[in-house]
Amino acid sequence: MDEILIIGGGIGGLTLALALEKAGVPSRIYEAAAEIRQIGVGINVLPYATEVLAGLGLEPALAERAIATREAAYFSRSGALIHREPVGRFAGLDAPQFSIHRADLVDVLLGAVCERLGADRITLGARCVGARQTADGVTADLVDRRSGAPLPPATGAALVGCDGIHSTIRALFYPDEAPPRYSGVFMWRGVSRGPRLLTGASMVRAGVTSVGKMVVYPIKDLDDGRQLLNWVAELDLPDSASGFTRDRDWNKTGDVADFAHVYADWRFDWLDVPAMIRDAEIVLRFPMMDRDPVDRWSFGRITLLGDAAHPIVPLGSNGAGQAILDARALADSLSLAPPKAAFLAYERNRLPATTTLVMSDRAGVPDERLRAAHALEAAS
Ligand SMILES: Cc1cc2nc3c(=O)[nH]c(=O)nc-3n(C[C@H](O)[C@H](O)[C@H](O)COP(=O)(O)OP(=O)(O)OC[C@H]3O[C@@H](n4cnc5c(N)ncnc54)[C@H](O)[C@@H]3O)c2cc1C
């Protein structure tokens, strides 16, 4: 079979290349950035996704770098414990939950792609600006990311848009789609060195976005006994025409002065939040965004995957995990059928489930326990 062109070398695109390789389907990645690199913060990979990565033979490499999360712990805004429960293998599941530095996750994926497919299967600095299809193939139009000068077009049997929430490939089929939808919650993310958090493998959610919410989990054990803590501060922030909530870009540098005051009295016996914020090595800011689900991803020989297909608010730690599930489903379909039929089967398999998840995370379902506890605390 001719190659599958993968547009975008993020978590979704890299996992897809590995899943296709396992299925015996050749592929090639075109990535706009000059290097495949992730921002310096953490990510939680839920068991449904680590199971897929284990199937690709990556669990040992990931386990070496990640924290195998032991429990999810929920606290009120005043630091009172609401609930804690085991997760991953500690809850009896077949697969672990991994809290990991994004750079480590991508390093493992990229290393495997280079080893199994060859580094020459990744073209860097090539931004896809369009795609055309004929009866028996696709052509991707590429430009140099810096100069904008045209590059030789890429041809293949089919194309998968793994190019994220601002997907160029999605825009080909939805040219009038509105920009990503701001949820009304703004996030600042950082990493700080700090004392071991609870069990040393706990994922903590505390408070609610109306008065300040904080998500914290360790992503690395340090040699001095401390841990590298990944944290996300979440606050309700109304959209405004001039404010930074309008900026739909991710990964902008954040300023602690914009939110640290909200957490000034969050000094608990299990975590000193002001100290953690003060010691941040990096602070990034993000409007919490998603898009309305669409009812079609597959158009002949072109389909969408990951955030390009179903961007989701990061309340439930689902975005990358769903991209990983997409990758397995798409590779399975392509191992059984030619691209057009495979893409339709993949869409039938994955679109309804991701639509449900996008809408339930948009409705704030992962935070229900925190909101109920806050209402009780406020009433007492
Ligand atoms: C604050 C926050 C916390 C999160 N926490 C979690 C979590 O704990 N667990 C989880 O599972 N998910 C989490 N997510 C979601 C997760 O980061 C995304 O869902 C995931 O990265 C999507 O992967 P992707 O490969 O689809 O897209 P991306 O990671 O966006 O990758 C897209 C790639 O395509 C490239 N590209 C873009 N346009 C073009 C083009 N025209 N041509 C060529 N290349 C192009 C980009 O450079 C990029 O490398 C979080 C998200 C945020 C914002």
The ligand as an SDF file (V2000), in Angstrom:
LIG
                    3D

 53 58  0  0  0  0  0  0  0  0999 V2000
   -3.7710   22.6400   30.1140 C   0  0  0  0  0  0  0  0  0  0  0  0
   -3.9050   21.3280   29.4120 C   0  0  0  0  0  0  0  0  0  0  0  0
   -3.7400   20.1410   30.1270 C   0  0  0  0  0  0  0  0  0  0  0  0
   -3.9060   18.9080   29.4900 C   0  0  0  0  0  0  0  0  0  0  0  0
   -3.7490   17.7630   30.2190 N   0  0  0  0  0  0  0  0  0  0  0  0
   -3.9600   16.5710   29.6240 C   0  0  0  0  0  0  0  0  0  0  0  0
   -3.8130   15.3650   30.3720 C   0  0  0  0  0  0  0  0  0  0  0  0
   -3.4590   15.3630   31.5650 O   0  0  0  0  0  0  0  0  0  0  0  0
   -4.0680   14.1830   29.7360 N   0  0  0  0  0  0  0  0  0  0  0  0
   -4.4390   14.1370   28.4130 C   0  0  0  0  0  0  0  0  0  0  0  0
   -4.6630   13.0320   27.8890 O   0  0  0  0  0  0  0  0  0  0  0  0
   -4.5620   15.2680   27.6800 N   0  0  0  0  0  0  0  0  0  0  0  0
   -4.3300   16.4740   28.2460 C   0  0  0  0  0  0  0  0  0  0  0  0
   -4.4430   17.6190   27.5110 N   0  0  0  0  0  0  0  0  0  0  0  0
   -4.8340   17.5340   26.0920 C   0  0  0  0  0  0  0  0  0  0  0  0
   -3.6690   17.1250   25.2100 C   0  0  0  0  0  0  0  0  0  0  0  0
   -2.5550   17.9720   25.4060 O   0  0  0  0  0  0  0  0  0  0  0  0
   -4.0940   17.1770   23.7460 C   0  0  0  0  0  0  0  0  0  0  0  0
   -5.3570   16.5920   23.6040 O   0  0  0  0  0  0  0  0  0  0  0  0
   -3.0990   16.4190   22.8790 C   0  0  0  0  0  0  0  0  0  0  0  0
   -1.8340   17.0280   22.9440 O   0  0  0  0  0  0  0  0  0  0  0  0
   -3.5900   16.3700   21.4300 C   0  0  0  0  0  0  0  0  0  0  0  0
   -2.6230   15.7550   20.6260 O   0  0  0  0  0  0  0  0  0  0  0  0
   -2.6540   15.9410   19.0520 P   0  0  0  0  0  0  0  0  0  0  0  0
   -1.4880   15.1680   18.5390 O   0  0  0  0  0  0  0  0  0  0  0  0
   -4.0060   15.6590   18.5300 O   0  0  0  0  0  0  0  0  0  0  0  0
   -2.4420   17.5000   18.8180 O   0  0  0  0  0  0  0  0  0  0  0  0
   -1.2060   18.4220   19.1930 P   0  0  0  0  0  0  0  0  0  0  0  0
   -0.5140   17.9390   20.4090 O   0  0  0  0  0  0  0  0  0  0  0  0
   -1.7200   19.8180   19.1880 O   0  0  0  0  0  0  0  0  0  0  0  0
   -0.1870   18.2210   17.9830 O   0  0  0  0  0  0  0  0  0  0  0  0
   -0.4290   18.7910   16.7220 C   0  0  0  0  0  0  0  0  0  0  0  0
    0.8860   18.8480   15.9550 C   0  0  0  0  0  0  0  0  0  0  0  0
    0.6200   19.2610   14.6240 O   0  0  0  0  0  0  0  0  0  0  0  0
    1.5480   20.2530   14.2370 C   0  0  0  0  0  0  0  0  0  0  0  0
    0.8780   21.0720   13.2170 N   0  0  0  0  0  0  0  0  0  0  0  0
   -0.1240   21.9680   13.4010 C   0  0  0  0  0  0  0  0  0  0  0  0
   -0.5170   22.4820   12.2230 N   0  0  0  0  0  0  0  0  0  0  0  0
    0.2490   21.8880   11.2700 C   0  0  0  0  0  0  0  0  0  0  0  0
    0.3080   22.0000    9.8510 C   0  0  0  0  0  0  0  0  0  0  0  0
   -0.5200   22.8180    9.1800 N   0  0  0  0  0  0  0  0  0  0  0  0
    1.2210   21.2550    9.1780 N   0  0  0  0  0  0  0  0  0  0  0  0
    2.0590   20.4090    9.8500 C   0  0  0  0  0  0  0  0  0  0  0  0
    2.0420   20.2690   11.1930 N   0  0  0  0  0  0  0  0  0  0  0  0
    1.1440   20.9890   11.8930 C   0  0  0  0  0  0  0  0  0  0  0  0
    1.8560   21.0030   15.5210 C   0  0  0  0  0  0  0  0  0  0  0  0
    3.0940   21.6860   15.4420 O   0  0  0  0  0  0  0  0  0  0  0  0
    1.8720   19.8610   16.5320 C   0  0  0  0  0  0  0  0  0  0  0  0
    3.1420   19.2640   16.6400 O   0  0  0  0  0  0  0  0  0  0  0  0
   -4.2440   18.8630   28.1100 C   0  0  0  0  0  0  0  0  0  0  0  0
   -4.3640   20.0520   27.3790 C   0  0  0  0  0  0  0  0  0  0  0  0
   -4.1880   21.2760   28.0180 C   0  0  0  0  0  0  0  0  0  0  0  0
   -4.3120   22.5350   27.2230 C   0  0  0  0  0  0  0  0  0  0  0  0
  1  2  1  0
  2  3  1  0
  2 52  2  0
  3  4  2  0
  4  5  1  0
  4 50  1  0
  5  6  2  0
  6  7  1  0
  6 13  1  0
  7  8  2  0
  7  9  1  0
  9 10  1  0
 10 11  2  0
 10 12  1  0
 12 13  2  0
 13 14  1  0
 14 15  1  0
 14 50  1  0
 15 16  1  0
 16 17  1  0
 16 18  1  0
 18 19  1  0
 18 20  1  0
 20 21  1  0
 20 22  1  0
 22 23  1  0
 23 24  1  0
 24 25  2  0
 24 26  1  0
 24 27  1  0
 27 28  1  0
 28 29  2  0
 28 30  1  0
 28 31  1  0
 31 32  1  0
 32 33  1  0
 33 34  1  0
 33 48  1  0
 34 35  1  0
 35 36  1  0
 35 46  1  0
 36 37  1  0
 36 45  1  0
 37 38  2  0
 38 39  1  0
 39 40  1  0
 39 45  2  0
 40 41  1  0
 40 42  2  0
 42 43  1  0
 43 44  2  0
 44 45  1  0
 46 47  1  0
 46 48  1  0
 48 49  1  0
 50 51  2  0
 51 52  1  0
 52 53  1  0
M  END
$$$$
